[in-house]
């Protein structure tokens, strides 16, 4: 009897595993940068039977890579299952800031993420091929990148978020190799200001882009996130703005990403 019960348990466990979210590392190609770039793609339970599913693009921070999110927050698999959402974690190199660099043509990560990668994912996965089925978010550099890309490509992304985002880069002229992407600040201040998310809110109109912004009270990007929040309020741009205790670390982002995915799930299910 014990043997039969054990075999039943093993069988049930195997069935559960077969329906759990699947994590793949894929190789994509950027024509703009003429190189292969890796990404993690998480497909949820039920993907094989689904006609199409929404996609959340989840960006890493400075010094990181495509594998950061799944290694640091393995519960992403459970989140993908819970929200029936495909999650794509691109590689934005260690310091791209997700710009098309005006000073170095080898760094064209805006084109890669917003156009080349989206097209590749839509071609190779059963996605909702419309802005109503796409969202983008990220942490730190990736939080800036997600808002930057969504502000500039509202035809591609219907919702966007930021966790601890570096949304005003002008106060950090010597950090994170930004000068290599935009040129020295003292010689190119106007360019830096143009590419800072906090100065890009003029691209938005009310209710066009669903937005959620999240930052810890003890984060060194706290003040610039408050500044962005105030700019959005001034321009009457609806958005969810969350401040909680927490700093610039994975403990905070592990918690924050659940709120972001819940928000995007609500967006995807709007009638």
LUMGUDO-783906 format. One record per residue (C-alpha): residue number from 1; residue in three letters; y, x, z. Coordinates in nm, 2 decimals, always signed. Example, Ala and Ser with C-alpha at 12.3 -4.5 7.8 and 13.67 -1.06 7.14 Angstrom:
REC   seq   type       c2       c1       c3
REC     1    ALA    -0.45    +1.23    +0.78
REC     2    SER    -0.11    +1.37    +0.71
// end
This chain:
REC   seq   type       c2       c1       c3
REC     1    UNK    +0.00    +0.00    +0.00
REC     2    UNK    +0.24    +0.28    +0.09
REC     3    UNK    +0.16    +0.45    -0.24
REC     4    UNK    +0.24    +0.13    -0.44
REC     5    UNK    +0.57    +0.08    -0.25
REC     6    UNK    +0.66    +0.44    -0.33
REC     7    UNK    +0.58    +0.40    -0.70
REC     8    UNK    +0.80    +0.08    -0.70
REC     9    UNK    +1.08    +0.27    -0.54
REC    10    UNK    +1.06    +0.55    -0.79
REC    11    UNK    +1.06    +0.30    -1.08
REC    12    UNK    +1.36    +0.11    -0.95
REC    13    UNK    +1.55    +0.44    -0.89
REC    14    UNK    +1.47    +0.55    -1.24
REC    15    UNK    +1.60    +0.22    -1.38
REC    16    UNK    +1.92    +0.25    -1.18
REC    17    UNK    +1.98    +0.60    -1.31
REC    18    UNK    +1.92    +0.49    -1.67
REC    19    UNK    +2.21    +0.24    -1.64
REC    20    UNK    +2.45    +0.47    -1.45
REC    21    UNK    +2.76    +0.62    -1.62
REC    22    UNK    +2.68    +0.90    -1.86
REC    23    UNK    +2.89    +1.23    -1.86
REC    24    UNK    +2.90    +1.43    -2.18
REC    25    UNK    +3.09    +1.74    -2.27
REC    26    UNK    +3.20    +1.71    -2.64
REC    27    UNK    +3.35    +1.95    -2.88
REC    28    UNK    +3.65    +1.82    -3.08
REC    29    UNK    +3.86    +2.00    -3.35
REC    30    UNK    +4.24    +2.02    -3.37
REC    31    UNK    +4.36    +2.06    -3.72
REC    32    UNK    +4.71    +2.12    -3.59
REC    33    UNK    +4.60    +2.42    -3.38
REC    34    UNK    +4.30    +2.52    -3.60
REC    35    UNK    +4.05    +2.54    -3.31
REC    36    UNK    +3.78    +2.36    -3.12
REC    37    UNK    +3.87    +2.20    -2.79
REC    38    UNK    +3.63    +2.06    -2.53
REC    39    UNK    +3.66    +1.73    -2.35
REC    40    UNK    +3.45    +1.53    -2.10
REC    41    UNK    +3.37    +1.18    -2.20
REC    42    UNK    +3.23    +0.94    -1.94
REC    43    UNK    +3.06    +0.62    -2.08
REC    44    UNK    +2.99    +0.35    -1.82
REC    45    UNK    +2.68    +0.14    -1.75
REC    46    UNK    +2.63    -0.11    -2.03
REC    47    UNK    +2.80    +0.10    -2.29
REC    48    UNK    +2.50    +0.09    -2.52
REC    49    UNK    +2.50    -0.29    -2.53
REC    50    UNK    +2.88    -0.33    -2.55
REC    51    UNK    +3.07    -0.41    -2.87
REC    52    UNK    +3.37    -0.22    -2.76
REC    53    UNK    +3.53    -0.08    -2.44
REC    54    UNK    +3.88    +0.03    -2.32
REC    55    UNK    +3.96    +0.40    -2.28
REC    56    UNK    +4.15    +0.58    -2.01
REC    57    UNK    +4.26    +0.93    -2.10
REC    58    UNK    +4.28    +1.14    -1.78
REC    59    UNK    +4.48    +1.47    -1.79
REC    60    UNK    +4.44    +1.77    -1.57
REC    61    UNK    +4.71    +1.98    -1.41
REC    62    UNK    +4.85    +2.33    -1.47
REC    63    UNK    +4.58    +2.60    -1.44
REC    64    UNK    +4.31    +2.34    -1.49
REC    65    UNK    +4.07    +2.24    -1.77
REC    66    UNK    +3.88    +1.95    -1.91
REC    67    UNK    +3.61    +1.98    -1.64
REC    68    UNK    +3.84    +1.96    -1.34
REC    69    UNK    +3.83    +1.58    -1.28
REC    70    UNK    +3.46    +1.53    -1.30
REC    71    UNK    +3.38    +1.84    -1.09
REC    72    UNK    +3.64    +1.75    -0.82
REC    73    UNK    +3.60    +1.37    -0.83
REC    74    UNK    +3.24    +1.29    -0.93
REC    75    UNK    +3.30    +0.93    -0.82
REC    76    UNK    +3.47    +0.89    -1.16
REC    77    UNK    +3.13    +0.79    -1.28
REC    78    UNK    +3.12    +0.50    -1.03
REC    79    UNK    +3.47    +0.40    -1.13
REC    80    UNK    +3.38    +0.40    -1.49
REC    81    UNK    +3.09    +0.17    -1.41
REC    82    UNK    +3.29    -0.06    -1.18
REC    83    UNK    +3.57    -0.11    -1.44
REC    84    UNK    +3.35    -0.09    -1.75
REC    85    UNK    +3.59    +0.17    -1.90
REC    86    UNK    +3.53    +0.49    -2.10
REC    87    UNK    +3.71    +0.78    -1.94
REC    88    UNK    +3.81    +1.08    -2.15
REC    89    UNK    +3.92    +1.41    -1.99
REC    90    UNK    +4.08    +1.64    -2.25
REC    91    UNK    +4.16    +2.00    -2.22
REC    92    UNK    +4.53    +2.06    -2.22
REC    93    UNK    +4.50    +2.44    -2.17
REC    94    UNK    +4.63    +2.59    -1.85
REC    95    UNK    +5.00    +2.55    -1.92
REC    96    UNK    +5.06    +2.33    -2.23
REC    97    UNK    +5.25    +2.06    -2.04
REC    98    UNK    +5.12    +1.85    -2.33
REC    99    UNK    +5.41    +1.94    -2.55
REC   100    UNK    +5.42    +2.04    -2.92
REC   101    UNK    +5.59    +2.37    -2.83
REC   102    UNK    +5.91    +2.42    -3.04
REC   103    UNK    +5.88    +2.80    -2.99
REC   104    UNK    +5.50    +2.86    -3.03
REC   105    UNK    +5.32    +2.67    -3.31
REC   106    UNK    +4.98    +2.76    -3.16
REC   107    UNK    +5.05    +2.51    -2.88
REC   108    UNK    +5.05    +2.16    -3.02
REC   109    UNK    +4.89    +1.95    -2.74
REC   110    UNK    +5.10    +1.64    -2.80
REC   111    UNK    +4.96    +1.61    -3.15
REC   112    UNK    +4.61    +1.69    -3.03
REC   113    UNK    +4.59    +1.44    -2.74
REC   114    UNK    +4.80    +1.15    -2.88
REC   115    UNK    +4.67    +1.17    -3.24
REC   116    UNK    +4.38    +1.39    -3.31
REC   117    UNK    +4.18    +1.33    -2.99
REC   118    UNK    +4.25    +0.95    -2.99
REC   119    UNK    +4.13    +0.93    -3.35
REC   120    UNK    +3.82    +1.13    -3.28
REC   121    UNK    +3.73    +0.92    -2.98
REC   122    UNK    +3.78    +0.60    -3.18
REC   123    UNK    +3.56    +0.73    -3.45
REC   124    UNK    +3.28    +0.85    -3.23
REC   125    UNK    +3.27    +0.58    -2.95
REC   126    UNK    +3.28    +0.20    -2.93
REC   127    UNK    +3.64    +0.17    -2.83
REC   128    UNK    +3.90    -0.10    -2.84
REC   129    UNK    +4.10    +0.05    -3.13
REC   130    UNK    +4.44    -0.08    -3.02
REC   131    UNK    +4.71    +0.01    -2.76
REC   132    UNK    +4.59    -0.29    -2.56
REC   133    UNK    +4.27    -0.10    -2.49
REC   134    UNK    +4.42    +0.25    -2.42
REC   135    UNK    +4.58    +0.40    -2.11
REC   136    UNK    +4.67    +0.75    -2.01
REC   137    UNK    +4.73    +0.92    -1.68
REC   138    UNK    +4.70    +1.25    -1.51
REC   139    UNK    +4.79    +1.47    -1.21
REC   140    UNK    +5.08    +1.71    -1.18
REC   141    UNK    +5.13    +1.87    -1.52
REC   142    UNK    +4.90    +1.59    -1.65
REC   143    UNK    +5.11    +1.33    -1.48
REC   144    UNK    +5.41    +1.46    -1.67
REC   145    UNK    +5.20    +1.48    -1.98
REC   146    UNK    +5.07    +1.12    -1.95
REC   147    UNK    +5.42    +0.97    -1.92
REC   148    UNK    +5.56    +1.21    -2.19
REC   149    UNK    +5.29    +1.11    -2.44
REC   150    UNK    +5.30    +0.74    -2.36
REC   151    UNK    +5.68    +0.72    -2.38
REC   152    UNK    +5.68    +0.89    -2.72
REC   153    UNK    +5.37    +0.71    -2.85
REC   154    UNK    +5.40    +0.35    -2.73
REC   155    UNK    +5.21    +0.24    -3.05
REC   156    UNK    +4.91    +0.43    -2.92
REC   157    UNK    +4.91    +0.37    -2.55
REC   158    UNK    +4.97    +0.03    -2.38
REC   159    UNK    +4.96    +0.16    -2.02
REC   160    UNK    +5.03    +0.49    -1.85
REC   161    UNK    +5.04    +0.64    -1.51
REC   162    UNK    +5.12    +0.96    -1.32
REC   163    UNK    +4.98    +1.11    -1.00
REC   164    UNK    +5.20    +1.37    -0.83
REC   165    UNK    +5.36    +1.42    -1.17
REC   166    UNK    +5.60    +1.70    -1.25
REC   167    UNK    +5.84    +1.45    -1.41
REC   168    UNK    +6.15    +1.67    -1.40
REC   169    UNK    +6.07    +2.02    -1.52
REC   170    UNK    +6.43    +2.14    -1.52
REC   171    UNK    +6.42    +2.24    -1.15
REC   172    UNK    +6.13    +2.48    -1.21
REC   173    UNK    +6.25    +2.73    -1.48
REC   174    UNK    +6.03    +3.01    -1.36
REC   175    UNK    +5.71    +2.82    -1.29
REC   176    UNK    +5.38    +2.74    -1.48
REC   177    UNK    +5.47    +2.93    -1.80
REC   178    UNK    +5.71    +2.66    -1.90
REC   179    UNK    +5.94    +2.91    -2.05
REC   180    UNK    +5.67    +3.02    -2.29
REC   181    UNK    +5.64    +2.66    -2.42
REC   182    UNK    +6.02    +2.58    -2.43
REC   183    UNK    +6.20    +2.91    -2.43
REC   184    UNK    +6.40    +3.05    -2.14
REC   185    UNK    +6.59    +2.78    -1.95
REC   186    UNK    +6.92    +2.96    -1.94
REC   187    UNK    +6.93    +2.98    -2.32
REC   188    UNK    +6.76    +2.64    -2.39
REC   189    UNK    +6.88    +2.41    -2.12
REC   190    UNK    +6.93    +2.12    -2.35
REC   191    UNK    +6.57    +2.15    -2.49
REC   192    UNK    +6.43    +2.15    -2.13
REC   193    UNK    +6.63    +1.84    -2.04
REC   194    UNK    +6.52    +1.65    -2.36
REC   195    UNK    +6.16    +1.72    -2.27
REC   196    UNK    +6.17    +1.62    -1.91
REC   197    UNK    +6.02    +1.27    -1.85
REC   198    UNK    +6.30    +1.17    -1.61
REC   199    UNK    +6.54    +1.20    -1.90
REC   200    UNK    +6.32    +1.01    -2.15
REC   201    UNK    +6.35    +0.66    -2.00
REC   202    UNK    +6.59    +0.56    -2.28
REC   203    UNK    +6.27    +0.53    -2.50
REC   204    UNK    +6.15    +0.24    -2.30
REC   205    UNK    +6.22    -0.13    -2.32
REC   206    UNK    +6.12    -0.38    -2.04
REC   207    UNK    +5.75    -0.49    -2.05
REC   208    UNK    +5.65    -0.28    -2.35
REC   209    UNK    +5.46    -0.01    -2.16
REC   210    UNK    +5.27    -0.09    -1.83
REC   211    UNK    +5.35    +0.19    -1.58
REC   212    UNK    +5.21    +0.30    -1.25
REC   213    UNK    +5.36    +0.61    -1.07
REC   214    UNK    +5.20    +0.75    -0.76
REC   215    UNK    +5.31    +1.04    -0.54
REC   216    UNK    +5.24    +1.17    -0.19
REC   217    UNK    +5.52    +1.18    +0.07
REC   218    UNK    +5.45    +1.55    +0.14
REC   219    UNK    +5.43    +1.65    -0.23
REC   220    UNK    +5.68    +1.91    -0.37
REC   221    UNK    +5.73    +1.67    -0.66
REC   222    UNK    +5.82    +1.38    -0.43
REC   223    UNK    +6.20    +1.40    -0.49
REC   224    UNK    +6.17    +1.41    -0.87
REC   225    UNK    +5.93    +1.11    -0.86
REC   226    UNK    +6.19    +0.92    -0.65
REC   227    UNK    +6.45    +1.01    -0.91
REC   228    UNK    +6.23    +0.88    -1.19
REC   229    UNK    +6.17    +0.56    -1.00
REC   230    UNK    +6.54    +0.51    -0.96
REC   231    UNK    +6.60    +0.57    -1.33
REC   232    UNK    +6.34    +0.30    -1.42
REC   233    UNK    +6.50    +0.06    -1.17
REC   234    UNK    +6.84    +0.12    -1.32
REC   235    UNK    +6.71    +0.04    -1.67
REC   236    UNK    +6.52    -0.26    -1.55
REC   237    UNK    +6.18    -0.12    -1.66
REC   238    UNK    +5.90    -0.29    -1.46
REC   239    UNK    +5.66    -0.04    -1.30
REC   240    UNK    +5.44    +0.00    -1.00
REC   241    UNK    +5.56    +0.28    -0.77
REC   242    UNK    +5.33    +0.40    -0.49
REC   243    UNK    +5.43    +0.65    -0.21
REC   244    UNK    +5.16    +0.73    +0.05
REC   245    UNK    +5.11    +1.00    +0.30
REC   246    UNK    +4.96    +1.30    +0.12
REC   247    UNK    +5.03    +1.63    -0.05
REC   248    UNK    +4.96    +1.80    -0.38
REC   249    UNK    +4.59    +1.83    -0.36
REC   250    UNK    +4.25    +1.69    -0.46
REC   251    UNK    +4.21    +1.48    -0.15
REC   252    UNK    +4.52    +1.28    -0.26
REC   253    UNK    +4.42    +1.25    -0.63
REC   254    UNK    +4.06    +1.15    -0.54
REC   255    UNK    +4.22    +0.85    -0.37
REC   256    UNK    +4.50    +0.79    -0.61
REC   257    UNK    +4.29    +0.77    -0.92
REC   258    UNK    +4.12    +0.46    -0.79
REC   259    UNK    +4.45    +0.27    -0.78
REC   260    UNK    +4.54    +0.39    -1.13
REC   261    UNK    +4.21    +0.27    -1.27
REC   262    UNK    +4.24    -0.06    -1.09
REC   263    UNK    +4.58    -0.11    -1.24
REC   264    UNK    +4.46    -0.02    -1.59
REC   265    UNK    +4.17    -0.26    -1.55
REC   266    UNK    +4.41    -0.54    -1.48
REC   267    UNK    +4.61    -0.44    -1.79
REC   268    UNK    +4.30    -0.44    -2.01
REC   269    UNK    +4.20    -0.78    -1.89
REC   270    UNK    +4.54    -0.95    -1.95
REC   271    UNK    +4.51    -1.27    -2.15
// end
